[in-house]
Amino acid sequence: MLGDFSTHSSADPPLRGTPEGGAVQQAADELQPRPQRTPDLRPDQLAALLEIHRAVAGHLDRKALFTAIADVLQKVVRVSRVILLLPGTDPSTLTVYAAYGKLGLEFYQGQAIARAGSIPGWVFEHGRPFVLDRAEHVRDRFPVSYQRLRRWGMESVAVVPLLTEGRCVGALSLMAEQADAWSGVPPVLLEQIAASIAVAVEHCAAYEELGRLRDEQAALLEINRAVARHLHRDELFTTLAQCLRDVLPSDRFGIELPVEGDKLRAHVLSTGNATTGPAQVEELPAAGTACRWTEETRQWLIASSREELRERFPVTFDVMKREGMQSVCAIPLLSSECCLGVLFFMAAREGAFQELRRDLLDQVGSAVAVALDHCLAYEEVRDLRDRLVRENVYLQEEIRRAHPFEELVGSSSTLLAALRKVDRVAATNTSVLILGETGTGKELIARAIHNRGARRDRPLVKVNCSAISAGLVESELFGHVKGAFTGAVERRVGRFELADGGTIFLDEVGELPLETQVKLLRVLQEQEFEPVGSNRTVRVNVRMIAATNRDLQEAVRTGRFRPDLFYRLNVFPIEVPPLRERRADIPHLVMFFLSRFSRNLGKRINAVAPETLQHLTAYEWPGNVRELCEGPVLEIDRDLVPLPAATAHASEPAMPSGSTEAALANELAGQVAPAVPPVELAPLEEIERRHIEAALESTAGVIHGPKGAARILKLHPNTLRSRMAKLGIAFKRTVHDT
């Protein structure tokens, strides 16, 4: 019955009881229509009924309507408590809409009583009134109602159905503290009061339905507009919270998206400050959450109380308990054949979402899914664009750098032994440690490993660890967030994140501080790190190549380098020989650098004096290839001709004291005394022709394909054919091009 609901607590469904003795007959008599003839209403009763008609007329809001009903009923009948019940979406219950009593007017949302075993349920089902003169009469038949009547101090109750055109649209319960309070009230008066209220309630319901549909359509239209206006995640979620606030009233609104590691990332907004408050991001394990179930089954879920989720979804239960939420509604966001995420609403009151319609949930889910799909697609495009911009900036910086080497030059046995190791390790993802003195070309070895591996299409990011101050090395490697430290005015992407999918080359790795070595070890082991000032874990897929000119084993013994990091880096060591151990390559290197310098100076130099080459070859080159490349320049006839300092130093003991300056000037100018012929070098075109013919001969004339001459020469097949035609090479093929 209506009295089964407490204004302060939810009522348990009443239990059916069987009256005993005379109460059985009395209850049965009251369940039947009264047999006496309906007496005519007195003038004062007619006036009261007219006042009720006037009071309920014109009200299209149920709160205003019930307020008017409660006020006028006080003047017509001796009523202590009035309760209005309406049917909800659940056919087994009646929703307690409003009550009037000693505490004044009270309106409820989402609270209901069971129809079975209650007087209001019987009235609603049969469409007939029920009048109870004394509470004792239902002690056995309706024990729960009896207890609540006693608790409220009510003795008699009249429950009348609200009928319109043969349909019952609700029930009105009138309670009094006196026994037999309805004996002087004609049943026809109660029926007329109920009829007036029923018409008004139906009009209100129809008006509210139109208003609800209008609000829903407006909210869905606003969501569709938000797709075009907001492509950033935080802005979109804030707008969605505002759009859905009136359609799906809640205290917390959010979207959960699946992320790596079998987790869900929740973007949560409190609807109370949706206009100003940013979305809170929280990662939860996917197992044990209602959102994961919704994502997998693609079905919406509604829970009236968090206790319903305790066993089935313990993670969701813990979150709702922590936030003080009782009700939850989860809607899958479906796009094509996949589920993008889950839209969820939480409310602090129980049963907040029980009356939601399925078609509304489907429409909301579809509209939000479209908005989210566009947002995620925009973010992916933006991330790719930003990544390309960062890589382009980095590559432009590398091009602008005055890099002393273009490629590896030489054919000595020690260099070829190192290159064979490069070929062995390039195809793997193994970490490589390159050892060698300064200036030996360790960076060129790292570039060769990268270019020959599967990551050649991704960037090779280089970091000189010795050139970065100890306070900034972590920011350089791992990046930082805005405000992480003084001067961090914007987010910076670290070199490891920039190298994701490619290779990172850490030159002079032995110079890293010990605290940075710990983070570097974690990247090697777990492929993840946290930027400076952030607790967000960034996962990367990076191959690491390190280089050093220090003795790392000695550094490990002295405690300046972590042994675990050393063992992680020293998986495949490659030692680059110093220039003094590959003296046979010095003439080739001299001509290589001389050719480059001559192009820069606009001069053509085809030969080097033999004595000069002898001096260069005999020199020890403590600076190795870098010293050979970056020697001093002398001014001769106002033209700059490069000459390593080793030439002068090495030549002094071998020259007569009287002719030192003249001989040196002749060597620098490329002039040779008649008695000493210069080294004869073939023209560049002839060397190129021989090289192409040798490549064609090794491939049996095959130009195109993985084993063709173009692949060996690293040229496009059409470019190679064009050069062959230019040089007049007509190589006879023994195998068709593949």
C-alpha positions in Angstrom: 0.0 0.0 0.0 1.0 3.6 -0.2 1.6 3.5 3.5 4.3 0.8 2.8 6.8 3.6 1.9 8.6 5.5 4.6 9.6 9.1 4.0 12.9 8.4 5.6 13.9 5.0 4.4 13.0 2.5 1.6 10.3 0.1 2.5 10.6 -3.7 2.1 8.0 -5.3 -0.1 4.9 -6.2 2.1 4.2 -9.9 2.7 0.8 -11.3 2.1 -1.0 -12.3 5.3 -4.3 -14.1 5.9 -6.7 -12.3 8.3 -8.0 -14.4 11.1 -11.5 -14.5 12.7 -13.9 -11.6 12.0 -11.1 -9.6 10.3 -11.3 -12.0 7.4 -14.9 -11.2 6.7 -14.4 -7.5 7.3 -11.4 -7.3 4.9 -13.3 -9.3 2.3 -16.3 -6.9 2.6 -14.0 -3.9 2.2 -12.4 -5.4 -0.9 -15.8 -5.5 -2.6 -17.7 -2.4 -3.9 -20.0 -1.0 -1.2 -23.6 -2.2 -1.8 -25.4 0.9 -0.5 -26.8 3.5 -2.9 -24.5 6.5 -3.3 -26.1 9.3 -1.4 -26.4 12.8 -2.9 -23.6 15.1 -2.0 -24.3 17.9 0.4 -23.8 21.5 -0.8 -20.6 21.9 1.2 -19.3 18.7 -0.4 -20.2 19.9 -3.9 -18.5 23.2 -3.2 -15.4 21.3 -2.0 -15.4 19.1 -5.1 -15.7 22.3 -7.3 -12.8 23.8 -5.5 -10.8 20.6 -6.2 -11.7 20.9 -9.9 -10.5 24.5 -10.0 -7.3 23.7 -8.0 -6.2 20.9 -10.4 -7.2 22.6 -13.6 -4.5 24.3 -15.6 -1.5 22.6 -13.8 0.9 21.0 -16.3 3.6 20.4 -13.7 3.1 17.4 -11.4 4.8 19.2 -8.4 2.5 22.1 -8.7 -0.5 19.8 -9.2 0.3 17.7 -6.1 0.9 20.9 -4.1 -2.6 22.1 -5.0 -4.2 18.7 -4.3 -2.6 18.5 -0.8 -3.8 22.0 0.0 -7.4 21.6 -1.0 -7.8 18.1 0.5 -7.0 19.5 3.9 -10.2 21.6 3.6 -12.4 18.7 2.3 -11.5 15.6 4.3 -9.8 14.9 7.6 -6.5 13.7 6.1 -3.2 13.5 7.9 -1.0 12.1 5.1 -1.5 12.0 1.3 0.7 9.9 -1.0 0.6 9.8 -4.8 1.8 6.7 -6.7 2.4 6.4 -10.4 3.3 3.4 -12.6 7.0 3.2 -13.7 8.9 1.2 -16.2 8.9 -1.8 -14.0 5.5 -3.5 -14.2 5.9 -5.1 -10.8 6.2 -1.9 -8.8 4.6 1.5 -8.3 6.7 4.6 -8.0 6.2 6.8 -5.0 6.0 10.2 -6.5 5.1 12.6 -3.7 3.8 12.6 -0.1 2.3 15.2 2.2 2.3 15.0 6.0 3.6 16.5 9.1 6.9 17.2 7.4 5.2 19.1 4.6 5.6 18.3 0.9 8.1 15.7 -0.1 9.0 14.6 -3.6 10.8 11.4 -4.5 12.8 10.1 -7.4 13.3 6.5 -8.3 11.7 5.0 -5.1 9.1 2.3 -5.5 7.0 -0.3 -3.7 6.0 -3.8 -5.0 2.5 -4.2 -6.3 2.3 -7.8 -5.0 1.1 -7.9 -1.4 0.3 -4.2 -1.2 -3.1 -2.4 -1.0 -2.0 0.2 -3.7 -1.0 -2.7 -5.9 -4.4 -4.4 -5.5 -6.2 -1.1 -6.2 -4.1 -0.4 -9.3 -4.7 -3.9 -10.6 -8.4 -4.1 -10.0 -9.3 -0.4 -10.5 -11.4 -0.3 -7.4 -11.0 1.7 -4.1 -10.0 0.2 -0.8 -11.1 1.7 2.5 -9.6 0.6 5.8 -11.4 1.8 9.0 -8.8 0.3 11.4 -5.2 -0.7 10.9 -5.8 -3.8 13.1 -7.9 -5.3 10.3 -4.8 -5.8 8.0 -2.5 -7.0 10.7 -2.3 -10.5 9.2 -3.1 -9.8 5.6 -0.7 -6.9 5.2 1.7 -7.1 8.1 4.3 -4.7 6.6 1.6 -2.1 5.9 0.3 -2.6 9.4 3.7 -2.0 10.9 4.2 1.2 8.9 0.8 2.5 9.8 1.6 2.0 13.5 5.0 3.6 13.0 3.4 6.7 11.5 0.5 6.7 14.0 -2.1 6.2 11.2 -5.3 4.3 11.9 -7.4 4.5 8.8 -6.6 4.7 5.1 -8.5 5.1 1.8 -6.7 4.2 -1.5 -8.6 5.2 -4.6 -7.5 4.4 -8.2 -6.9 7.2 -10.7 -9.0 6.1 -13.7 -9.3 7.7 -17.1 -11.2 6.0 -19.9 -11.0 2.6 -18.1 -7.2 2.9 -17.6 -5.6 3.2 -14.2 -2.9 5.9 -14.3 -2.0 5.8 -10.6 -3.3 5.6 -7.1 -4.0 8.2 -4.3 -3.7 7.2 -0.7 -5.4 9.2 2.0 -4.4 8.4 5.6 -5.8 9.7 8.9 -4.8 9.3 12.5 -8.4 8.7 13.7 -10.1 5.3 13.3 -13.1 5.1 10.9 -12.2 8.5 9.5 -13.9 7.8 6.2 -17.3 6.8 7.5 -18.8 10.2 7.0 -17.2 10.7 3.5 -19.4 9.5 0.7 -17.6 7.1 -1.7 -18.8 9.1 -4.6 -16.9 12.1 -3.3 -13.7 10.1 -3.2 -14.4 8.8 -6.6 -15.1 12.3 -8.0 -11.9 13.6 -6.4 -9.9 10.7 -7.9 -11.5 11.3 -11.3 -10.5 15.0 -11.3 -7.0 14.2 -10.1 -6.6 11.3 -12.7 -7.4 13.7 -15.6 -5.0 16.3 -14.3 -2.3 13.6 -13.8 -2.7 12.3 -17.3 -2.5 15.7 -18.8 0.7 16.4 -16.8 2.2 13.1 -17.9 1.5 13.8 -21.5 2.9 17.3 -21.2 6.0 16.0 -19.4 6.4 13.3 -22.1 6.4 16.0 -24.8 8.9 18.0 -22.8 11.1 15.0 -22.2 11.1 14.1 -25.9 11.9 17.7 -26.7 14.8 17.8 -24.3 16.1 14.5 -25.6 16.1 15.6 -29.2 17.7 18.9 -28.2 20.5 17.0 -26.3 21.1 14.6 -29.2 21.2 17.6 -31.6 23.7 19.3 -29.4 25.9 16.2 -29.3 25.9 16.1 -33.1 26.9 19.7 -33.2 29.7 19.0 -30.7 31.2 16.6 -33.2 32.0 19.5 -35.5 32.9 22.1 -32.8 35.1 20.0 -30.5 37.8 17.6 -31.6 39.9 17.8 -28.5 39.0 15.2 -25.9 38.6 17.4 -22.8 36.5 20.0 -24.7 34.3 17.2 -26.1 33.8 15.5 -22.8 32.8 18.7 -21.1 30.3 19.5 -23.8 28.8 16.0 -23.6 28.4 16.4 -19.9 26.5 19.6 -20.4 24.3 18.1 -23.2 23.4 15.0 -21.2 23.0 16.7 -17.8 19.2 17.2 -18.1 18.5 14.0 -20.1 20.4 11.7 -17.9 20.7 13.4 -14.5 23.8 12.2 -12.7 26.5 13.2 -10.2 29.4 11.8 -12.2 29.8 11.3 -15.9 32.6 9.7 -17.8 33.9 7.7 -20.7 36.2 4.7 -20.2 38.5 3.7 -23.1 40.5 0.5 -23.3 44.3 0.9 -23.2 47.3 -1.4 -23.3 48.0 -3.8 -20.5 44.4 -4.9 -20.0 43.4 -1.7 -18.4 40.7 0.9 -18.8 41.4 4.7 -18.8 38.4 6.6 -17.3 37.9 10.3 -18.2 35.6 11.4 -15.4 33.7 14.7 -15.0 31.6 15.8 -12.1 28.4 17.2 -13.6 28.2 19.8 -10.9 31.3 21.6 -12.3 31.2 20.4 -15.9 31.7 23.9 -17.2 34.9 24.6 -15.4 36.4 21.4 -14.0 38.8 19.4 -16.2 38.3 15.7 -16.8 40.0 13.5 -14.2 41.9 10.6 -15.7 42.2 7.4 -13.9 43.5 4.0 -15.0 41.8 0.8 -13.6 42.3 -2.9 -14.2 39.8 -3.9 -16.8 38.9 -7.2 -15.0 36.2 -6.9 -12.5 34.6 -3.7 -13.9 31.1 -3.2 -15.2 32.5 -1.2 -18.2 34.6 -4.2 -19.4 31.5 -6.4 -19.3 29.6 -3.7 -21.3 32.4 -3.5 -23.8 32.6 -7.2 -24.3 28.8 -7.9 -24.5 27.9 -4.6 -26.2 24.9 -4.4 -23.9 23.9 -1.5 -21.6 23.9 -2.1 -17.9 21.8 -0.4 -15.1 22.3 -1.0 -11.4 20.0 0.6 -8.8 22.4 -0.1 -5.9 26.1 -0.7 -5.7 25.4 -3.7 -3.6 24.2 -5.4 -6.8 27.8 -5.1 -8.1 29.8 -6.2 -5.0 30.3 -9.8 -6.2 30.1 -9.5 -9.9 32.1 -6.3 -10.5 34.3 -5.7 -7.4 36.4 -3.0 -9.0 33.4 -0.9 -9.9 31.9 -1.5 -6.5 35.0 -0.1 -4.8 35.1 3.0 -7.0 31.4 3.7 -6.3 31.9 3.2 -2.6 34.9 5.5 -2.6 33.0 8.2 -4.5 29.7 7.8 -2.5 27.7 6.7 -5.6 24.8 4.2 -5.5 23.4 3.9 -9.0 25.2 3.4 -12.3 24.3 3.2 -16.0 26.8 2.0 -18.6 26.3 2.3 -22.3 28.5 0.8 -25.0 29.9 3.2 -27.7 29.7 1.2 -30.9 31.2 2.2 -34.2 31.0 -0.1 -37.1 32.1 -3.5 -35.8 34.0 -2.4 -32.8 33.3 -0.9 -29.3 35.3 2.3 -28.9 34.6 2.5 -25.1 31.9 2.8 -22.5 29.8 5.8 -21.5 28.8 5.7 -17.9 26.7 7.7 -15.4 26.7 7.5 -11.6 24.3 9.0 -9.1 24.4 9.2 -5.3 20.8 8.1 -4.9 19.5 4.6 -5.5 17.4 3.7 -8.5 18.3 6.9 -10.4 18.3 5.3 -13.8 15.6 2.7 -13.5 13.1 4.7 -15.6 15.4 5.3 -18.6 14.1 4.1 -21.9 16.1 1.6 -24.0 15.7 3.6 -27.2 17.0 6.7 -25.4 20.1 4.8 -24.3 20.7 3.5 -27.8 20.3 7.0 -29.3 22.7 8.6 -26.7 25.2 5.8 -27.2 25.1 6.2 -31.0 25.5 10.0 -30.9 28.4 9.9 -28.4 30.1 7.1 -30.3 30.1 9.2 -33.5 31.6 12.1 -31.5 34.2 9.9 -29.8 35.1 8.2 -33.1 35.8 11.6 -34.7 37.7 12.8 -31.7 40.0 9.7 -31.6 40.5 9.8 -35.3 41.5 13.5 -35.0 43.9 12.7 -32.1 45.5 9.9 -34.2 46.0 12.2 -37.1 47.3 15.0 -34.9 49.7 12.7 -33.1 51.0 11.4 -36.5 51.3 15.0 -37.7 53.2 16.1 -34.6 55.4 13.1 -34.8 56.3 13.9 -38.4 56.9 17.5 -37.6 59.2 16.5 -34.7 61.1 14.0 -36.9 61.4 16.5 -39.7 62.8 19.1 -37.3 65.2 16.6 -36.0 66.3 15.4 -39.4 66.7 19.0 -40.6 68.9 19.7 -37.6 71.0 16.6 -38.5 71.3 17.8 -42.1 72.4 21.3 -41.0 75.0 19.8 -38.7 78.5 19.9 -40.1 78.9 16.1 -39.9 82.5 15.1 -40.9 81.6 11.7 -42.4 79.3 10.7 -45.2 80.1 7.0 -45.4 82.6 4.4 -44.3 85.8 4.5 -46.4 88.4 1.8 -46.4 89.2 -1.8 -47.1 91.7 -2.8 -44.4 91.2 -6.1 -42.7 90.5 -4.5 -39.3 87.7 -2.3 -40.7 86.2 -5.2 -42.7 86.2 -7.4 -39.5 84.1 -4.7 -37.8 81.8 -4.4 -40.8 81.2 -8.1 -40.8 80.0 -7.8 -37.2 77.7 -5.0 -38.4 76.1 -7.3 -41.0 75.6 -10.0 -38.4 73.9 -7.9 -35.8 72.0 -5.4 -38.0 69.0 -7.7 -38.7 68.4 -8.3 -35.0 67.1 -6.1 -32.3 70.0 -6.8 -30.0 71.6 -3.9 -28.1 75.0 -3.0 -29.4 78.0 -1.4 -27.6 80.5 0.3 -29.9 83.9 0.7 -28.5 86.8 2.7 -29.9 88.9 5.8 -29.5 87.6 9.2 -30.1 87.3 10.1 -33.8 87.3 6.5 -35.1 83.7 6.7 -36.6 81.6 5.0 -34.0 78.6 7.0 -35.1 79.1 5.8 -38.7 79.0 2.2 -37.4 75.8 2.9 -35.5 74.3 4.5 -38.7 75.3 1.4 -40.7 73.6 -0.9 -38.2 70.4 1.1 -38.3 70.4 1.4 -42.1 70.8 -2.4 -42.6 68.2 -3.4 -40.0 64.4 -3.7 -40.1 64.0 -0.2 -38.5 65.7 1.6 -41.4 62.4 3.4 -42.2 62.1 4.9 -38.7 64.4 7.5 -37.3 67.9 7.1 -35.9 68.0 9.5 -33.0 71.5 10.5 -31.7 72.3 11.8 -28.3 75.7 12.9 -27.2 75.6 12.2 -23.5 78.8 14.1 -22.7 77.4 17.3 -24.2 74.3 17.4 -21.9 74.6 18.8 -18.3 73.8 16.4 -15.5 70.7 18.4 -14.5 69.1 18.2 -18.0 70.1 14.7 -19.2 66.9 13.1 -17.9 64.7 15.8 -19.5 66.6 15.3 -22.8 66.3 11.5 -22.8 62.8 11.1 -21.3 61.1 14.5 -21.8 59.2 16.5 -19.3 55.8 17.9 -18.7 54.8 21.5 -18.4 55.8 22.9 -15.0 58.1 19.9 -14.1 60.8 22.3 -13.1 61.7 26.0 -13.4 61.8 27.0 -17.0 59.6 24.0 -18.2 57.1 26.3 -19.9 55.8 23.6 -22.2 55.8 19.9 -22.7 58.9 18.4 -24.2 59.1 15.1 -26.0 62.2 13.1 -25.0 64.6 11.4 -27.4 63.4 7.9 -26.4 59.8 8.8 -27.3 61.0 10.5 -30.5 62.8 7.3 -31.4 59.8 5.0 -30.8 59.8 2.3 -33.5 63.4 3.2 -34.5 66.9 3.3 -33.0 68.5 5.5 -30.4 72.3 6.0 -30.4 73.7 7.1 -27.1 77.2 8.4 -27.8 79.6 8.6 -24.8 77.2 6.6 -22.7 79.9 6.3 -20.0 79.4 9.9 -19.1 75.8 9.4 -17.8 75.1 10.1 -14.1 74.4 7.1 -11.9 70.8 8.2 -11.3 70.1 8.4 -15.0 71.7 5.0 -15.5 68.9 3.5 -13.3 66.2 4.9 -15.6 68.1 3.8 -18.7 68.3 0.3 -17.3 64.5 0.2 -16.9 64.0 1.3 -20.5 66.2 -1.5 -21.6 64.4 -4.1 -19.5 60.7 -2.9 -19.7 60.7 -0.6 -22.7 58.9 2.1 -20.6 59.6 5.2 -18.6 58.0 8.3 -17.0 58.7 11.8 -18.3 60.2 14.2 -15.7 57.4 15.5 -13.5 54.8 13.0 -14.7 53.4 9.8 -13.3 52.2 8.7 -16.7 54.0 5.6 -18.0 55.2 5.9 -21.7 55.8 2.7 -23.5 58.3 2.7 -26.4 59.7 0.2 -28.9 63.3 1.3 -29.3 66.6 -0.4 -30.3 69.5 0.9 -28.3 73.0 1.4 -29.7 75.6 2.8 -27.3 79.2 4.0 -27.8 82.0 5.0 -25.6 85.7 5.7 -25.7 86.1 4.9 -22.0 87.0 1.6 -20.4 83.5 0.7 -19.0 84.8 -2.4 -17.2 87.2 -0.2 -15.3 84.3 2.2 -14.6 82.3 -0.7 -13.2 85.1 -1.6 -10.9 85.5 1.9 -9.6 81.7 2.3 -9.1 81.2 5.0 -11.8 79.1 2.7 -14.0 76.4 0.3 -13.0 77.4 -3.3 -13.7 73.8 -4.4 -14.5 73.5 -1.6 -17.2 76.9 -2.6 -18.5 75.8 -6.2 -19.0 72.6 -5.1 -20.7 74.6 -2.9 -23.1 77.5 -5.2 -23.8 75.3 -7.9 -25.4 77.1 -7.5 -28.8 80.3 -5.4 -28.6 81.9 -4.0 -31.8 85.4 -2.5 -31.5 86.2 0.2 -34.1 90.0 0.1 -35.0 92.0 3.4 -34.6 93.4 4.9 -37.8 97.0 3.8 -36.9 95.8 0.2 -37.2 94.4 0.7 -40.6 97.1 2.7 -42.3 96.3 1.1 -45.7 93.0 3.1 -45.7 94.8 6.5 -45.2 95.3 7.2 -49.0 91.7 6.4 -49.7 90.5 8.7 -46.9 92.8 11.5 -48.1 91.4 11.4 -51.6 87.9 11.1 -50.2 88.2 14.2 -48.1 90.3 16.1 -50.7 87.6 15.5 -53.3 85.0 16.9 -50.9 87.1 19.9 -50.0 87.9 20.6 -53.7 84.2 20.7 -54.5 83.6 23.2 -51.7 86.5 25.4 -52.8 85.6 25.1 -56.5 89.0 23.7 -57.4 89.9 20.4 -59.2 92.6 18.4 -57.4 93.4 15.0 -58.9 96.6 14.0 -57.2 98.6 14.2 -54.0 102.4 14.1 -53.9 103.7 10.6 -52.9 105.9 12.1 -50.2 102.8 13.8 -48.7 101.0 10.5 -48.6 104.0 8.9 -47.0 104.0 11.5 -44.3 100.3 11.1 -43.7 100.6 7.4 -43.6 103.5 7.4 -41.1 101.8 9.8 -38.7 100.2 8.2 -35.6 96.9 10.2 -35.8 95.9 10.4 -32.1 92.7 12.0 -33.2 92.1 9.3 -35.8 89.8 10.0 -38.8 88.5 13.2 -37.2 92.0 14.7 -37.0 92.6 13.7 -40.6 89.4 15.4 -41.7 89.6 18.5 -39.6 93.3 19.6 -40.1 94.3 23.2 -40.5 94.1 25.2 -43.8 96.8 27.3 -45.3 96.4 30.2 -47.7 98.2 29.7 -51.0 97.7 32.2 -53.8 94.6 33.5 -51.9 93.0 30.1 -52.3 92.3 27.8 -49.4 93.8 24.3 -49.6 93.3 22.0 -46.6 96.2 20.2 -45.1 96.3 18.2 -41.9 98.8 19.4 -39.4 100.4 16.0 -39.4 101.9 16.7 -42.8 104.2 19.5 -41.6 105.0 17.7 -38.3 105.8 14.4 -40.0 107.8 15.9 -42.9 110.2 18.0 -40.9 112.7 15.3 -39.9 112.8 13.9 -43.4 113.5 17.1 -45.3 116.8 19.0 -45.7 116.8 22.1 -43.6 117.6 24.4 -46.5 114.6 23.3 -48.6 111.9 22.6 -46.1 109.7 25.6 -46.8 110.0 25.3 -50.6 109.2 21.6 -50.6 106.3 22.0 -48.3 104.9 24.8 -50.5 105.2 22.6 -53.6 103.4 19.7 -51.8 100.6 22.0 -50.7 100.1 23.4 -54.1 100.1 19.9 -55.7 103.3 20.8 -57.5 105.9 18.0 -57.9 109.6 18.2 -58.6 110.5 16.8 -62.0 112.5 14.0 -60.4 109.5 12.7 -58.4 106.5 11.8 -60.5 103.0 12.2 -58.9 100.7 9.4 -58.2 98.6 8.8 -61.3 94.9 8.6 -60.7 92.3 7.6 -63.2 89.5 10.0 -64.1 86.3 9.8 -62.0 84.2 8.6 -64.9 86.7 5.7 -65.5 86.5 4.7 -61.8 82.7 4.9 -61.9 82.7 2.7 -65.1 84.9 0.1 -63.5 82.9 0.0 -60.3 79.6 -0.4 -62.2 81.1 -3.2 -64.4 82.4 -5.0 -61.3 78.9 -4.9 -59.7 77.3 -6.1 -62.9 79.8 -8.9 -63.2 79.1 -10.0 -59.6 75.4 -10.3 -60.4 75.8 -11.9 -63.8 74.2 -8.8 -65.4 71.2 -8.7 -63.1 70.2 -5.0 -62.5 66.9 -5.1 -60.7 65.8 -7.2 -57.7 67.2 -8.0 -54.2 70.4 -9.5 -55.7 70.8 -7.0 -58.5 73.6 -4.5 -59.2 71.3 -1.6 -58.4 70.8 -2.9 -54.8 74.5 -3.4 -54.3 75.2 0.2 -55.6 72.2 1.6 -53.7 70.8 3.1 -56.8 67.4 3.0 -58.4 67.5 0.6 -61.3 66.5 3.3 -63.8 69.2 5.6 -62.5 71.8 2.8 -62.9 70.6 2.1 -66.5 70.9 5.9 -67.2 74.5 6.0 -65.9 75.4 2.8 -67.9 74.1 4.5 -71.1 76.0 7.7 -70.3 79.3 5.8 -69.7 78.8 3.5 -72.7 78.5 0.3 -70.7 76.8 -2.4 -72.6 77.1 -5.3 -70.3 75.9 -8.6 -71.7 73.4 -10.2 -69.3 73.5 -14.0 -68.7 70.4 -13.9 -66.5 67.1 -12.0 -67.0 66.5 -9.1 -64.7 64.3 -10.0 -61.8 
